[in-house]
Amino acid sequence: MNNELGDLEKRVAKGRNYDTPPLHLWHPDLSGDMDIVIRADGKWHHQGSEITRQSIVKLFASILRREADGEYYLLTPGEKWRIQVELHALQVVGIEWGVGEGEGAPVLIASLNTGLQVAVDADHPIFMEPSLDNIAALALDHGLSALFSRNSWYQLVAMADEQGGEVAITSGDQRYILG
């Protein structure tokens, strides 16, 4: 692995909370561009080579933010590196029913390629990706999104129902039209 990636991993890995780092509090000046590309297939590449260590992908995904300028950045409290994302930063690799808060209404739980699980709700809605024939994607925190993998897309459609000629699914109190 390139020293640049290893150095960044060491600096951000100390005492980290992988699931909910306080990205909203971090606003360093731009440090520069880093030769990292997240391909449309969800694979991460550095200087043309795939990053195969899942721990590094998980770490970098946890400090990734998309800003109002539409650009993606890896952030630490003192550094901000711009990277490239071809379509969506993450992927939904599984979907299942879970129990929501309050009344216990059934909610969809999306499993991401980083191991995180996200409840499909008003803060994390499903939307359709027009550039890929309206395959579902999921809005995430920090301006990110996750495209449903082929398997998870088929799972989602199988869980949906049809009403009035529309295929849709309800998660908690939110209803999403799938097609």
Buried (B, 14 or more C-beta within 10 A) or exposed (E): EEEBBEEBBEEBEEEEEBEEBEBEEBEEEEBEEBBBBBEEEBBBBBEEEEBEEEEBBBBBBBBBBBBEEEBBBBBBBEBBBBBBBEBBBBBBBBBEEBEBEEEEEEBBBBBBBBEBEBBBBEEBEBEBBEEBEEBBBBBBEBBBBBBBBEEBBEBBBEBBEEEEEEBBBBBBEBEBBBE
